[in-house]
């Protein structure tokens, strides 16, 4: 057993440790080798200069890198790496300049990261590097770092050191302007996921812009033209509308059973606006709409596509509070009316949507039903999907007439199965294959096919049906 003397000693030792921890470090704050390098570049003691921090979303690090390269072009500049072990990731620029524990220096290789700048291309960007440059005749230092959740950094950062705050402020304003002008996202089609911790915006993926003409979208007369006018027509006439004092921000809701052509209609709109920045959100990523809306505003003209929005925008009285719903509403409200940004929402369940989506002008201005195809539309669909195949027109029309109450995706699947049947038999597809495929799909004993591909038994209660978010990507977005 411990004696009373042991207890007294341990108590005194504990008090001593506490006093040592509370005692301020009175060692002189000397410049690190890195600080000395910056003092030489700036012509002033960097310890007495203000450091301004600019935080940048992770997906815009590449835009920041491009802007810094552009703003320093034609002037003397140098990018240096930082030594000092893992501590360099924890410390801010002020601590790298003056530190009693670690002698940070600017004599290492610059750290780079590989970042996508298109569907099939990448670029090397500075993940941690110290830029020494001159701007408008004045020396300036910028520490560029990528987001690094491992070290508690959820955003990319730029720490700027100059002789006065006015210079730093003007420099940041110029960087923001060039980031938007040079952004690799401008005019592209992208999608986002959540970060690995599920807290914020994560990786950005570039997708191929779809090539879908009006001939490929079979809808009731006037429906496609109405949607096009509201989304594409506004962008095409943006200057004239602004001159007449009209707002450009708009919202469109496409609703109807799975597989009727909502996603195909969206892909057609993207084809019609090849220069529009487009962001697709679906599933859990719908909660990122606020950040995406800011990006769309900066890179307008833009389209923000929210697939299967009923998953987050269900009426509050039906399913309780929907936190993501408020993100969607705030995003729709938060963009100025003169911003050329179109929100295109799709849903299989318009009946459960929150009424507040349409309660205020500028949220949802146009709601369009994408219905099950009628007899004439079914004939067009069968002819479209059978183009180039040796199937008689009479057989296609008979199949279309027999397939009453099915969706566009059902018609496409019938043709696919007919071709598959013939291919497995080692011959060309025939009218008999078409009839057999139609019978097989309609009379499936388990009913699985009717649920997956639509039709009167696979109604709107199945949001995962063909034409949903997965089909959006698989159908030409990567």
VOPAGU-2260 file (C-alpha; in pm, 1 decimal, decimal comma):
REM VOPAGU-2260
SITE   aa  ch    i         X         Y         Z
SITE  UNK   A    0       0,0       0,0       0,0
SITE  UNK   A    1     108,0     353,6     -71,1
SITE  UNK   A    2     220,7     549,9     235,6
SITE  UNK   A    3     103,2     897,3     332,0
SITE  UNK   A    4     441,5    1030,2     218,8
SITE  UNK   A    5     387,0     879,5    -128,3
SITE  UNK   A    6      44,3    1041,1    -155,8
SITE  UNK   A    7     183,8    1377,9     -53,1
SITE  UNK   A    8     466,3    1352,4    -306,3
SITE  UNK   A    9     232,8    1256,6    -589,5
SITE  UNK   A   10      -1,4    1543,8    -503,7
SITE  UNK   A   11     286,2    1795,7    -506,9
SITE  UNK   A   12     419,4    1650,7    -832,9
SITE  UNK   A   13      74,5    1682,4    -992,3
SITE  UNK   A   14      56,6    2048,8    -886,8
SITE  UNK   A   15     403,1    2107,7   -1035,3
SITE  UNK   A   16     299,6    1960,8   -1371,9
SITE  UNK   A   17     -11,8    2176,3   -1373,9
SITE  UNK   A   18     192,5    2492,6   -1309,1
SITE  UNK   A   19     440,9    2398,6   -1581,6
SITE  UNK   A   20     159,0    2351,7   -1833,0
SITE  UNK   A   21       0,2    2683,3   -1740,5
SITE  UNK   A   22     325,3    2878,9   -1754,0
SITE  UNK   A   23     362,0    3077,0   -2077,7
SITE  UNK   A   24     649,5    2998,5   -2311,3
SITE  UNK   A   25     892,0    3283,4   -2250,2
SITE  UNK   A   26    1146,6    3174,9   -2508,8
SITE  UNK   A   27    1216,7    3451,5   -2762,6
SITE  UNK   A   28    1007,9    3424,6   -3079,4
SITE  UNK   A   29    1271,6    3406,3   -3347,9
SITE  UNK   A   30    1214,2    3372,1   -3719,2
SITE  UNK   A   31    1234,5    3024,4   -3863,0
SITE  UNK   A   32    1444,2    2975,5   -4178,1
SITE  UNK   A   33    1114,6    2997,7   -4368,5
SITE  UNK   A   34    1038,1    3326,5   -4194,5
SITE  UNK   A   35    1379,1    3461,7   -4288,0
SITE  UNK   A   36    1314,3    3370,8   -4652,0
SITE  UNK   A   37     983,3    3556,1   -4645,4
SITE  UNK   A   38    1142,5    3858,0   -4477,2
SITE  UNK   A   39    1392,6    3873,0   -4761,5
SITE  UNK   A   40    1112,6    3860,0   -5021,1
SITE  UNK   A   41     879,0    4106,6   -4848,3
SITE  UNK   A   42    1146,3    4351,9   -4731,8
SITE  UNK   A   43     980,2    4363,6   -4390,0
SITE  UNK   A   44     953,8    4151,1   -4075,4
SITE  UNK   A   45     668,9    3908,3   -4156,0
SITE  UNK   A   46     584,8    3871,1   -3785,1
SITE  UNK   A   47     435,3    4218,4   -3789,7
SITE  UNK   A   48     230,6    4181,3   -4108,1
SITE  UNK   A   49    -134,8    4069,4   -4114,6
SITE  UNK   A   50    -216,2    3723,9   -4252,6
SITE  UNK   A   51    -547,5    3696,5   -4438,4
SITE  UNK   A   52    -701,8    3350,7   -4488,2
SITE  UNK   A   53    -919,5    3271,3   -4791,0
SITE  UNK   A   54   -1106,9    2940,1   -4762,9
SITE  UNK   A   55   -1200,1    2763,2   -5084,5
SITE  UNK   A   56   -1431,3    2461,0   -5132,9
SITE  UNK   A   57   -1225,3    2147,2   -5205,0
SITE  UNK   A   58   -1356,5    2111,7   -5561,0
SITE  UNK   A   59   -1239,4    2464,1   -5643,1
SITE  UNK   A   60    -873,7    2409,1   -5549,8
SITE  UNK   A   61    -799,0    2356,3   -5918,6
SITE  UNK   A   62    -966,0    2689,0   -6003,0
SITE  UNK   A   63    -758,4    2859,3   -5733,6
SITE  UNK   A   64    -444,6    2701,0   -5877,4
SITE  UNK   A   65    -530,6    2825,7   -6227,5
SITE  UNK   A   66    -607,4    3174,7   -6097,9
SITE  UNK   A   67    -276,0    3197,6   -5910,0
SITE  UNK   A   68     -82,8    3080,9   -6214,5
SITE  UNK   A   69    -265,2    3335,8   -6427,2
SITE  UNK   A   70    -225,4    3629,6   -6190,2
SITE  UNK   A   71     148,4    3568,6   -6154,4
SITE  UNK   A   72     214,1    3514,9   -6526,6
SITE  UNK   A   73     469,5    3757,0   -6668,3
SITE  UNK   A   74     603,9    3858,9   -6327,5
SITE  UNK   A   75     887,6    3711,6   -6116,6
SITE  UNK   A   76     743,9    3431,0   -5905,4
SITE  UNK   A   77     856,3    3113,6   -5735,4
SITE  UNK   A   78     677,5    2825,9   -5560,8
SITE  UNK   A   79     857,3    2654,6   -5272,5
SITE  UNK   A   80     791,9    2348,3   -5059,2
SITE  UNK   A   81     790,0    2352,2   -4678,8
SITE  UNK   A   82     994,3    2126,5   -4450,5
SITE  UNK   A   83     924,7    2056,4   -4084,4
SITE  UNK   A   84     771,8    1710,2   -4067,4
SITE  UNK   A   85     403,4    1645,5   -4008,8
SITE  UNK   A   86     385,1    1962,0   -3797,6
SITE  UNK   A   87     378,4    2170,2   -4116,6
SITE  UNK   A   88      25,0    2043,3   -4181,1
SITE  UNK   A   89    -100,4    2155,1   -3838,8
SITE  UNK   A   90      50,4    2502,3   -3821,5
SITE  UNK   A   91     -82,8    2816,6   -3985,4
SITE  UNK   A   92     140,2    3054,4   -4179,0
SITE  UNK   A   93     212,1    3274,3   -3874,7
SITE  UNK   A   94     338,4    2969,0   -3682,5
SITE  UNK   A   95     548,9    2853,3   -3977,6
SITE  UNK   A   96     718,7    3193,3   -3976,3
SITE  UNK   A   97     785,8    3205,6   -3601,5
SITE  UNK   A   98     796,6    2883,4   -3400,0
SITE  UNK   A   99     994,6    2793,8   -3085,4
SITE  UNK   A  100     966,1    2419,8   -3144,7
SITE  UNK   A  101    1027,0    2350,8   -3514,6
SITE  UNK   A  102    1263,8    2512,7   -3762,5
SITE  UNK   A  103    1037,5    2525,9   -4066,8
SITE  UNK   A  104    1218,2    2597,5   -4390,2
SITE  UNK   A  105    1126,7    2659,9   -4754,5
SITE  UNK   A  106    1371,3    2418,0   -4913,1
SITE  UNK   A  107    1156,6    2113,9   -4992,7
SITE  UNK   A  108     982,8    1990,3   -5302,8
SITE  UNK   A  109     637,0    2133,6   -5364,1
SITE  UNK   A  110     354,4    1889,6   -5284,6
SITE  UNK   A  111     111,4    1828,6   -5570,8
SITE  UNK   A  112    -222,3    1652,7   -5614,6
SITE  UNK   A  113    -377,1    1511,3   -5931,0
SITE  UNK   A  114    -720,3    1661,5   -5993,5
SITE  UNK   A  115    -967,1    1598,2   -6276,8
SITE  UNK   A  116   -1031,4    1892,2   -6509,1
SITE  UNK   A  117   -1258,9    1708,6   -6752,8
SITE  UNK   A  118   -1425,7    1370,2   -6814,6
SITE  UNK   A  119   -1097,9    1214,8   -6925,6
SITE  UNK   A  120    -821,9    1459,7   -6829,8
SITE  UNK   A  121    -638,2    1566,3   -6514,0
SITE  UNK   A  122    -409,5    1843,8   -6394,8
SITE  UNK   A  123    -138,7    1864,9   -6129,8
SITE  UNK   A  124    -223,0    2131,1   -5870,5
SITE  UNK   A  125     -29,6    2256,2   -5570,1
SITE  UNK   A  126    -149,2    2070,7   -5257,8
SITE  UNK   A  127      97,7    2250,3   -5031,2
SITE  UNK   A  128     331,4    2516,7   -5156,2
SITE  UNK   A  129     450,5    2865,2   -5074,6
SITE  UNK   A  130     418,6    3111,6   -5362,1
SITE  UNK   A  131     647,3    3415,2   -5364,8
SITE  UNK   A  132     529,6    3668,3   -5621,5
SITE  UNK   A  133     484,8    4033,3   -5700,4
SITE  UNK   A  134     145,6    4184,7   -5773,6
SITE  UNK   A  135      95,3    4539,8   -5889,4
SITE  UNK   A  136     458,9    4601,9   -5805,6
SITE  UNK   A  137     429,4    4482,5   -5445,6
SITE  UNK   A  138     579,0    4164,1   -5295,5
SITE  UNK   A  139     326,8    3909,1   -5175,9
SITE  UNK   A  140     333,8    3562,4   -5018,1
SITE  UNK   A  141      59,7    3301,2   -5058,9
SITE  UNK   A  142      57,5    2962,2   -4883,1
SITE  UNK   A  143    -165,0    2727,2   -5085,5
SITE  UNK   A  144    -299,9    2410,8   -4923,7
SITE  UNK   A  145    -551,0    2146,8   -5029,7
SITE  UNK   A  146    -825,6    2026,5   -4797,2
SITE  UNK   A  147    -695,1    1761,0   -4559,2
SITE  UNK   A  148    -955,9    1621,5   -4314,1
SITE  UNK   A  149    -682,5    1412,9   -4152,1
SITE  UNK   A  150    -538,7    1734,2   -4013,6
SITE  UNK   A  151    -873,0    1902,0   -3947,2
SITE  UNK   A  152    -880,7    2102,1   -4271,0
SITE  UNK   A  153   -1214,4    2049,7   -4447,7
SITE  UNK   A  154   -1156,4    2320,6   -4709,9
SITE  UNK   A  155    -868,2    2428,6   -4927,4
SITE  UNK   A  156    -694,8    2741,2   -4797,3
SITE  UNK   A  157    -487,2    3029,4   -4917,9
SITE  UNK   A  158    -302,9    3229,0   -4649,1
SITE  UNK   A  159    -184,2    3562,5   -4787,5
SITE  UNK   A  160      83,3    3789,4   -4647,0
SITE  UNK   A  161     151,1    4136,1   -4784,8
SITE  UNK   A  162     272,4    4473,0   -4658,9
SITE  UNK   A  163     -83,8    4600,7   -4607,6
SITE  UNK   A  164    -438,1    4466,8   -4586,3
SITE  UNK   A  165    -561,8    4678,6   -4879,3
SITE  UNK   A  166    -320,8    4501,5   -5112,8
SITE  UNK   A  167    -431,4    4162,9   -4980,2
SITE  UNK   A  168    -801,4    4247,9   -5016,3
SITE  UNK   A  169    -758,3    4366,3   -5375,4
SITE  UNK   A  170    -553,6    4055,3   -5455,1
SITE  UNK   A  171    -827,0    3824,4   -5318,9
SITE  UNK   A  172   -1093,7    4007,3   -5520,0
SITE  UNK   A  173    -887,9    3959,5   -5835,9
SITE  UNK   A  174    -832,9    3590,4   -5756,0
SITE  UNK   A  175   -1206,1    3532,1   -5715,1
SITE  UNK   A  176   -1277,3    3697,8   -6047,8
SITE  UNK   A  177   -1016,6    3486,2   -6226,4
SITE  UNK   A  178   -1129,3    3167,3   -6052,4
SITE  UNK   A  179   -1476,1    3213,7   -6199,4
SITE  UNK   A  180   -1345,6    3316,0   -6541,3
SITE  UNK   A  181   -1100,7    3023,3   -6567,3
SITE  UNK   A  182   -1298,5    2757,5   -6381,0
SITE  UNK   A  183   -1265,0    2405,7   -6521,3
SITE  UNK   A  184   -1629,4    2349,5   -6425,8
SITE  UNK   A  185   -1760,8    2626,3   -6651,7
SITE  UNK   A  186   -1958,3    2475,3   -6939,0
SITE  UNK   A  187   -1910,9    2120,7   -6804,8
SITE  UNK   A  188   -2149,7    1860,2   -6665,1
SITE  UNK   A  189   -2052,1    1747,7   -6314,9
SITE  UNK   A  190   -2188,8    1563,5   -6016,8
SITE  UNK   A  191   -2087,0    1560,2   -5651,6
SITE  UNK   A  192   -2082,5    1312,0   -5369,4
SITE  UNK   A  193   -2041,2    1368,1   -4997,5
SITE  UNK   A  194   -1695,8    1365,1   -4841,2
SITE  UNK   A  195   -1566,9    1049,3   -4677,8
SITE  UNK   A  196   -1694,6    1165,6   -4339,5
SITE  UNK   A  197   -2042,3    1243,7   -4475,3
SITE  UNK   A  198   -2028,3    1601,9   -4351,9
SITE  UNK   A  199   -1985,5    1817,0   -4660,3
SITE  UNK   A  200   -1919,1    1829,8   -5031,2
SITE  UNK   A  201   -1690,5    1556,5   -5155,0
SITE  UNK   A  202   -1538,3    1446,4   -5484,7
SITE  UNK   A  203   -1649,4    1611,2   -5807,7
SITE  UNK   A  204   -1695,3    1388,8   -6112,3
SITE  UNK   A  205   -1700,7    1519,3   -6469,4
SITE  UNK   A  206   -1960,3    1360,4   -6698,0
SITE  UNK   A  207   -1996,6    1360,5   -7074,5
SITE  UNK   A  208   -2256,2    1602,7   -7204,2
SITE  UNK   A  209   -2538,1    1395,4   -7355,4
SITE  UNK   A  210   -2613,5    1395,0   -7725,2
SITE  UNK   A  211   -2992,7    1374,2   -7732,7
SITE  UNK   A  212   -3186,7    1542,7   -8010,1
SITE  UNK   A  213   -3555,4    1633,8   -8002,1
SITE  UNK   A  214   -3630,9    1338,0   -8230,8
SITE  UNK   A  215   -3524,8    1100,0   -7954,0
SITE  UNK   A  216   -3773,7    1240,1   -7701,3
SITE  UNK   A  217   -4127,4    1115,7   -7769,7
SITE  UNK   A  218   -4376,9    1318,2   -7565,6
SITE  UNK   A  219   -4729,5    1449,2   -7621,8
SITE  UNK   A  220   -4750,1    1736,2   -7868,9
SITE  UNK   A  221   -4622,1    2062,9   -7727,7
SITE  UNK   A  222   -4480,0    1925,5   -7400,9
SITE  UNK   A  223   -4112,9    1922,1   -7502,2
SITE  UNK   A  224   -4141,2    2263,8   -7665,6
SITE  UNK   A  225   -4295,0    2406,8   -7349,1
SITE  UNK   A  226   -4013,6    2275,7   -7130,3
SITE  UNK   A  227   -3748,5    2388,0   -7378,0
SITE  UNK   A  228   -3885,5    2741,5   -7390,4
SITE  UNK   A  229   -3874,4    2772,0   -7014,9
SITE  UNK   A  230   -3520,7    2636,8   -6969,4
SITE  UNK   A  231   -3333,9    2690,4   -7295,3
SITE  UNK   A  232   -3533,4    2982,2   -7432,2
SITE  UNK   A  233   -3463,8    3198,3   -7126,9
SITE  UNK   A  234   -3087,6    3152,2   -7163,6
SITE  UNK   A  235   -3102,0    3216,7   -7537,4
SITE  UNK   A  236   -3283,9    3546,7   -7470,9
SITE  UNK   A  237   -3119,4    3640,1   -7140,9
SITE  UNK   A  238   -2999,4    3986,5   -7245,2
SITE  UNK   A  239   -3338,0    4087,6   -7388,0
SITE  UNK   A  240   -3518,0    3964,5   -7075,1
SITE  UNK   A  241   -3282,8    4152,6   -6843,7
SITE  UNK   A  242   -3330,2    4468,3   -7050,3
SITE  UNK   A  243   -3704,4    4435,7   -6992,7
SITE  UNK   A  244   -3661,3    4387,8   -6619,9
SITE  UNK   A  245   -3752,7    4017,1   -6615,9
SITE  UNK   A  246   -3596,7    3764,5   -6379,6
SITE  UNK   A  247   -3398,7    3474,0   -6522,7
SITE  UNK   A  248   -3384,1    3231,0   -6231,8
SITE  UNK   A  249   -3651,6    2965,9   -6278,3
SITE  UNK   A  250   -3758,8    2624,8   -6158,9
SITE  UNK   A  251   -3911,3    2339,7   -6357,6
SITE  UNK   A  252   -4065,6    2023,0   -6216,8
SITE  UNK   A  253   -4096,3    1715,8   -6438,2
SITE  UNK   A  254   -4326,6    1455,4   -6285,2
SITE  UNK   A  255   -4475,6    1124,2   -6392,5
SITE  UNK   A  256   -4440,2     746,0   -6354,0
SITE  UNK   A  257   -4095,4     583,6   -6375,9
SITE  UNK   A  258   -3966,4     527,8   -6726,6
SITE  UNK   A  259   -4179,8     783,6   -6908,9
SITE  UNK   A  260   -3892,5    1005,3   -7021,6
SITE  UNK   A  261   -3817,4    1258,4   -6745,6
SITE  UNK   A  262   -3446,5    1183,9   -6743,8
SITE  UNK   A  263   -3433,3    1175,6   -7122,8
SITE  UNK   A  264   -3597,4    1517,8   -7130,4
SITE  UNK   A  265   -3331,1    1651,4   -6894,5
SITE  UNK   A  266   -3056,8    1508,0   -7113,6
SITE  UNK   A  267   -3214,2    1679,8   -7415,1
SITE  UNK   A  268   -3211,9    2014,6   -7230,6
SITE  UNK   A  269   -2842,6    1973,3   -7153,7
SITE  UNK   A  270   -2774,5    1895,2   -7518,2
SITE  UNK   A  271   -2958,5    2212,1   -7619,7
SITE  UNK   A  272   -2742,2    2430,0   -7390,3
SITE  UNK   A  273   -2387,5    2308,7   -7463,0
SITE  UNK   A  274   -2225,0    2606,4   -7286,7
SITE  UNK   A  275   -2429,1    2587,7   -6966,0
SITE  UNK   A  276   -2257,5    2472,0   -6648,9
SITE  UNK   A  277   -2460,6    2175,2   -6527,6
SITE  UNK   A  278   -2462,7    2006,0   -6188,3
SITE  UNK   A  279   -2651,8    1681,9   -6121,7
SITE  UNK   A  280   -2751,1    1592,7   -5766,4
SITE  UNK   A  281   -2933,9    1279,0   -5661,7
SITE  UNK   A  282   -2985,6    1071,7   -5348,6
SITE  UNK   A  283   -2783,2    1182,5   -5047,1
SITE  UNK   A  284   -2599,7    1444,6   -5249,6
SITE  UNK   A  285   -2921,4    1649,3   -5271,2
SITE  UNK   A  286   -2819,1    1790,7   -4935,1
SITE  UNK   A  287   -2529,2    1967,5   -5108,5
SITE  UNK   A  288   -2765,6    2190,4   -5305,3
SITE  UNK   A  289   -2665,3    2505,6   -5115,3
SITE  UNK   A  290   -2299,2    2479,5   -5218,1
SITE  UNK   A  291   -2397,8    2378,7   -5570,1
SITE  UNK   A  292   -2629,0    2680,3   -5598,1
SITE  UNK   A  293   -2337,3    2910,9   -5511,8
SITE  UNK   A  294   -2127,5    2742,8   -5778,4
SITE  UNK   A  295   -2406,8    2775,4   -6035,2
SITE  UNK   A  296   -2447,4    3144,3   -5954,3
SITE  UNK   A  297   -2075,2    3204,8   -6007,2
SITE  UNK   A  298   -2060,5    3006,5   -6332,6
SITE  UNK   A  299   -2392,6    3101,7   -6495,2
SITE  UNK   A  300   -2554,8    3024,9   -6730,0
SITE  UNK   A  301   -2614,8    2709,7   -6532,2
SITE  UNK   A  302   -2858,1    2422,8   -6480,0
SITE  UNK   A  303   -2896,1    2245,2   -6145,4
SITE  UNK   A  304   -3068,0    1906,4   -6181,4
SITE  UNK   A  305   -3225,6    1753,4   -5870,7
SITE  UNK   A  306   -3321,3    1394,3   -5950,4
SITE  UNK   A  307   -3597,4    1217,5   -5753,9
SITE  UNK   A  308   -3652,3    1525,1   -5538,2
SITE  UNK   A  309   -3944,5    1356,8   -5360,6
SITE  UNK   A  310   -3685,5    1168,2   -5156,2
SITE  UNK   A  311   -3603,4    1489,6   -4969,0
SITE  UNK   A  312   -3895,2    1720,5   -5044,7
SITE  UNK   A  313   -4185,8    1511,2   -4921,1
SITE  UNK   A  314   -4468,0    1702,1   -4754,7
SITE  UNK   A  315   -4375,3    1762,3   -4392,2
SITE  UNK   A  316   -4714,4    1653,8   -4262,2
SITE  UNK   A  317   -4673,7    1313,8   -4429,2
SITE  UNK   A  318   -4321,0    1211,9   -4337,4
SITE  UNK   A  319   -4219,4    1460,1   -4066,4
SITE  UNK   A  320   -3940,0    1712,4   -4095,6
SITE  UNK   A  321   -3712,4    1672,1   -4395,9
SITE  UNK   A  322   -3383,9    1857,7   -4322,7
SITE  UNK   A  323   -3272,9    1842,0   -4686,5
SITE  UNK   A  324   -3599,3    2004,9   -4791,2
SITE  UNK   A  325   -3492,0    2327,7   -4626,4
SITE  UNK   A  326   -3160,1    2311,7   -4809,1
SITE  UNK   A  327   -3351,3    2286,3   -5137,3
SITE  UNK   A  328   -3587,4    2571,7   -5047,6
SITE  UNK   A  329   -3302,0    2795,4   -4931,7
SITE  UNK   A  330   -3111,3    2727,1   -5254,2
SITE  UNK   A  331   -3413,7    2812,4   -5467,3
SITE  UNK   A  332   -3465,3    3134,8   -5271,3
SITE  UNK   A  333   -3102,5    3232,7   -5232,0
SITE  UNK   A  334   -3012,2    3309,2   -5594,0
SITE  UNK   A  335   -3080,6    3654,3   -5730,4
SITE  UNK   A  336   -3352,8    3675,3   -5991,7
SITE  UNK   A  337   -3116,5    3811,8   -6257,1
SITE  UNK   A  338   -2896,1    3499,7   -6233,8
SITE  UNK   A  339   -2932,6    3275,4   -6539,1
SITE  UNK   A  340   -2977,5    2959,2   -6334,3
SITE  UNK   A  341   -3243,3    2694,7   -6400,6
SITE  UNK   A  342   -3337,7    2437,1   -6137,2
SITE  UNK   A  343   -3480,1    2123,9   -6300,3
SITE  UNK   A  344   -3643,8    1882,7   -6056,7
SITE  UNK   A  345   -3773,0    1534,3   -6136,9
SITE  UNK   A  346   -4000,9    1311,6   -5934,9
SITE  UNK   A  347   -4209,0     997,9   -5964,7
SITE  UNK   A  348   -4426,8    1110,8   -5672,0
SITE  UNK   A  349   -4559,4    1460,1   -5728,1
SITE  UNK   A  350   -4844,3    1378,7   -5489,1
SITE  UNK   A  351   -4613,1    1378,5   -5185,1
SITE  UNK   A  352   -4414,2    1692,9   -5264,5
SITE  UNK   A  353   -4400,8    1979,0   -5016,7
SITE  UNK   A  354   -4641,0    2255,3   -5130,3
SITE  UNK   A  355   -4382,4    2519,4   -5031,7
SITE  UNK   A  356   -4180,9    2424,8   -5339,4
SITE  UNK   A  357   -4437,9    2601,3   -5555,1
SITE  UNK   A  358   -4573,2    2851,2   -5303,7
SITE  UNK   A  359   -4337,3    3131,6   -5397,7
SITE  UNK   A  360   -4252,5    3263,9   -5747,1
SITE  UNK   A  361   -3899,6    3174,2   -5849,0
SITE  UNK   A  362   -3907,4    2830,5   -5691,8
SITE  UNK   A  363   -4112,8    2616,0   -5928,6
SITE  UNK   A  364   -4252,1    2828,0   -6212,7
SITE  UNK   A  365   -4350,4    2537,1   -6436,1
SITE  UNK   A  366   -4470,7    2187,3   -6353,2
SITE  UNK   A  367   -4502,6    1949,0   -6647,3
SITE  UNK   A  368   -4640,2    1596,3   -6644,2
SITE  UNK   A  369   -4445,7    1339,4   -6844,4
SITE  UNK   A  370   -4727,6    1085,2   -6889,1
SITE  UNK   A  371   -4746,9     728,5   -7008,9
SITE  UNK   A  372   -4728,0     728,9   -7390,4
SITE  UNK   A  373   -5052,4     710,5   -7582,2
SITE  UNK   A  374   -5099,6     486,1   -7888,0
SITE  UNK   A  375   -4939,7     732,1   -8132,4
SITE  UNK   A  376   -4643,7     788,4   -7900,3
SITE  UNK   A  377   -4594,5     413,9   -7853,4
SITE  UNK   A  378   -4576,2     365,8   -8229,6
SITE  UNK   A  379   -4311,5     636,6   -8250,2
SITE  UNK   A  380   -4116,9     478,7   -7964,6
SITE  UNK   A  381   -4114,0     130,4   -8117,5
SITE  UNK   A  382   -4005,5     276,6   -8451,8
SITE  UNK   A  383   -3733,3     482,1   -8280,1
SITE  UNK   A  384   -3581,3     192,1   -8085,7
SITE  UNK   A  385   -3608,9     -47,4   -8381,4
SITE  UNK   A  386   -3432,4     188,1   -8624,3
SITE  UNK   A  387   -3193,8      -8,8   -8845,8
SITE  UNK   A  388   -3342,9    -346,7   -8758,2
SITE  UNK   A  389   -3516,6    -568,9   -9019,0
SITE  UNK   A  390   -3856,1    -545,5   -8849,1
SITE  UNK   A  391   -4169,8    -468,2   -9052,2
SITE  UNK   A  392   -4359,4    -148,1   -8979,1
SITE  UNK   A  393   -4681,8    -344,9   -8944,7
SITE  UNK   A  394   -4526,0    -569,4   -8677,6
SITE  UNK   A  395   -4392,2    -270,7   -8484,0
SITE  UNK   A  396   -4727,9     -95,3   -8494,2
SITE  UNK   A  397   -4906,8    -411,1   -8380,9
SITE  UNK   A  398   -4667,1    -446,2   -8088,7
SITE  UNK   A  399   -4715,5     -80,4   -7995,8
SITE  UNK   A  400   -5093,4    -115,4   -8004,8
SITE  UNK   A  401   -5080,8    -426,2   -7789,3
SITE  UNK   A  402   -4851,2    -261,5   -7532,4
SITE  UNK   A  403   -5116,3     -29,5   -7395,1
SITE  UNK   A  404   -5038,1     130,2   -7057,6
SITE  UNK   A  405   -4661,3      76,7   -7068,6
SITE  UNK   A  406   -4377,3     324,6   -7046,2
SITE  UNK   A  407   -4116,9     440,2   -7294,8
SITE  UNK   A  408   -3855,0     227,1   -7123,7
SITE  UNK   A  409   -4082,4     -77,4   -7162,1
SITE  UNK   A  410   -4084,3     -28,0   -7538,9
SITE  UNK   A  411   -3705,6      -1,1   -7542,5
SITE  UNK   A  412   -3671,4    -319,7   -7339,9
SITE  UNK   A  413   -3900,2    -513,0   -7574,4
SITE  UNK   A  414   -3673,9    -429,1   -7867,7
SITE  UNK   A  415   -3362,4    -517,1   -7667,4
SITE  UNK   A  416   -3502,5    -856,8   -7573,1
SITE  UNK   A  417   -3604,8    -929,8   -7929,4
SITE  UNK   A  418   -3251,6    -855,2   -8051,6
SITE  UNK   A  419   -3102,5   -1059,7   -7766,5
SITE  UNK   A  420   -3327,2   -1355,7   -7850,6
SITE  UNK   A  421   -3216,2   -1351,0   -8213,8
SITE  UNK   A  422   -2849,2   -1297,0   -8131,4
SITE  UNK   A  423   -2841,0   -1595,8   -7896,9
SITE  UNK   A  424   -2994,3   -1803,4   -8175,5
SITE  UNK   A  425   -2724,8   -1684,5   -8416,5
SITE  UNK   A  426   -2954,0   -1511,9   -8664,5
SITE  UNK   A  427   -3109,6   -1177,6   -8759,9
SITE  UNK   A  428   -3400,4   -1048,0   -8552,5
SITE  UNK   A  429   -3749,4   -1117,2   -8690,0
SITE  UNK   A  430   -4107,5   -1011,4   -8628,5
SITE  UNK   A  431   -4159,9   -1336,0   -8437,8
SITE  UNK   A  432   -3879,5   -1237,4   -8196,4
SITE  UNK   A  433   -4055,3    -905,7   -8140,9
SITE  UNK   A  434   -4386,7   -1074,1   -8063,1
SITE  UNK   A  435   -4220,9   -1328,0   -7833,0
SITE  UNK   A  436   -4030,0   -1056,8   -7645,7
SITE  UNK   A  437   -4348,6    -856,8   -7595,2
SITE  UNK   A  438   -4534,4   -1160,4   -7462,4
SITE  UNK   A  439   -4246,6   -1252,4   -7233,1
SITE  UNK   A  440   -4223,8    -906,5   -7084,1
SITE  UNK   A  441   -4599,1    -862,6   -7040,5
SITE  UNK   A  442   -4668,8   -1204,6   -6894,3
SITE  UNK   A  443   -4371,9   -1250,0   -6666,9
SITE  UNK   A  444   -4505,8   -1473,9   -6391,1
SITE  UNK   A  445   -4312,1   -1297,1   -6118,2
SITE  UNK   A  446   -4399,9    -948,7   -6238,1
SITE  UNK   A  447   -4043,6    -826,5   -6184,2
SITE  UNK   A  448   -4003,4    -689,3   -6533,7
SITE  UNK   A  449   -4321,9    -481,0   -6514,7
SITE  UNK   A  450   -4202,8    -322,3   -6190,5
SITE  UNK   A  451   -3854,1    -245,7   -6320,0
SITE  UNK   A  452   -3952,0    -115,4   -6661,2
SITE  UNK   A  453   -4282,1      54,9   -6581,5
SITE  UNK   A  454   -4632,6      -3,3   -6704,6
SITE  UNK   A  455   -4969,0      -9,3   -6535,7
SITE  UNK   A  456   -4855,5    -254,5   -6264,5
SITE  UNK   A  457   -4530,4     -75,6   -6195,5
SITE  UNK   A  458   -4686,5     261,7   -6124,7
SITE  UNK   A  459   -4546,1     570,2   -5964,8
SITE  UNK   A  460   -4506,0     410,4   -5624,8
SITE  UNK   A  461   -4171,6     270,2   -5740,7
SITE  UNK   A  462   -3924,4     561,6   -5749,4
SITE  UNK   A  463   -3639,4     331,5   -5843,7
SITE  UNK   A  464   -3790,8     241,7   -6180,0
SITE  UNK   A  465   -3625,3     299,1   -6514,4
SITE  UNK   A  466   -3571,0     662,2   -6585,2
SITE  UNK   A  467   -3454,8     738,7   -6229,8
SITE  UNK   A  468   -3119,7     874,4   -6115,1
SITE  UNK   A  469   -2920,0     560,2   -6194,3
SITE  UNK   A  470   -3043,7     569,2   -6552,1
SITE  UNK   A  471   -2945,0     935,3   -6570,1
SITE  UNK   A  472   -2578,3     847,2   -6530,4
SITE  UNK   A  473   -2584,6     518,0   -6716,0
SITE  UNK   A  474   -2763,3     680,5   -7007,5
SITE  UNK   A  475   -2475,2     896,7   -7119,4
SITE  UNK   A  476   -2328,7    1082,1   -6819,6
SITE  UNK   A  477   -2041,3     851,7   -6756,5
